[in-house]
Amino acid sequence: MAKSDQSQEVNVLKDIIAHAKEYGFVYPSSEIYDGLQAVYDYGPYGVELKNNLKKLWWESMTRLHDNIVGLDAAIFMHPTTWKASGHVDSFNDPMVDNKDSKKRYRADVLIEEKAAQYELAGEVEKSQSLLAAMGKLMEAENFDSLRELMINEGITCPLSGTANWTEIRQFNLMFSTQVGSVADESSTIYLRPETAQGIFVNFLNVQKTARMKVPFGIAQIGKAFRNEIVARQFIFRMREFEQMEMQFFVRPGTELEWYKEWAEKRVRWHLALGIPAEKIRRHDHDKLAHYANAALDIEYNFPFGNKEVEGIHSRTDFDLKSHQAYSKKKQQYFDPEINQNYIPYVIETSIGADRLFLMTLCNAYTDEIAEGKQRTYLKFHPAIAPVKAAILPLTKKDGLPEKAAQIVEELKYDFNIIYEDAASIGKRYTRQDLIGTPFCIAVDHQTLEDDTVTIRHRDTTEQERLPISDLHQRLNQACSFKRIFEKL
Ligand code: GAP
């Protein structure tokens, strides 16, 4: 990417962040106290959009698959869970400080950024060998050499411009707290860094009580917490965030077929949501975590580059086997079809609700000039738009507000509707464009005579006249999840 393109992209992100704040989507947390880094609050339209995205994911997992059921496990779990999962010993990032600027960085991110620069300059081999060298040193936990690599590559702090780096240290990303009133080591518990472990420890509970047969899945949406060293890029990397994870339990030996199927399915899901194919990239991992035998990221081309939105991992039987060893409770399934006991293998699909939100927002944000006029609007798919329709009486008199209120009453049980009678109709249309409302329904004097309204379409600004009695069906057709589900 050329430098001017890069700064344009940075400006787009700035515009999106400002828009999200000004129009009630996302606010910095506890802003009156100057905020808390990497923590955000969702405003009135943000929470609607996020809830719609979560509902869409939930229903596409649980309703569209009769072999997937839901779960809502607690955030706090027995501390041994995190020993068994490997998080206590190895959920670390390599942290480095610049002694001049006093800024803290992730060493691997700095090196990856350098590799990306090589790639952009067409030096692909150089980029790959740098990443390979980093991978080896990280695996060997050889942080002195990793620091040397940074210095030899001329990696400097963007703020101070110097390579005056501290030594690199491992930093565990889990937040801990104490349960009970006596604070000693045995009372230390963690805020879960992923929701997946709540699913693993409940594998047999769910399998038995819901009488599930392998292959089957367990889906869960919930908060996760990570003490990220570098918190940047708005809600992309947060310290408190939400995950939507599904663990699919399969017969050993069949996992790679299921992995392929789930990878394809999840890419289709993003496309069905209206994300253009050219903005989605599948990034297969070369270097696999010790528990995985295949893994990929589904990336979106954010204004700050191609970045992971969702991960698909073939996690083998690592987690269940490890919980079996630590808990000394068998985590086996008896497969009646082959008359065998085994620990199932697992395919995981894991998407961050906040990253999905950011992708949807970036994709919807449209700033265009039409007929000589600048217009900004959010072109969300109607099924996920925070508000489905705004009912707008042309004036505040002649019985128009009352007629508009009747329409609101008819629609509000099935759709999120806004009533607005202040300001000119043009200004009200603009306001709805800015929050991404797909339909504006104007009630005028003709409405009183023939029970018709005008309906204005957000993306084209075209208007048509429609009987009030058709509105429900029209909104239903446009806003139903079914339109998305049919493309899966
Ligand atoms: N159980 C597997 C797991 O947690 P991960 O790749 O670490 O895998 C899965 O996370 C997804 O969770 C990511 O693709 C991303 O969407 C989201 N995620 C991870 N860390 C995040 C953070 N700090 N802020 C926001 N979302 C995050």
Residues whose N, C-alpha, C, O or C-beta is under 5 A from the ligand:
A	BS01	GAP	P193 E194 A196 R226 I235 F236 R237 M238 F241 Q243 E308 V309 E310 G311 S350 I351 G352 D354 R355
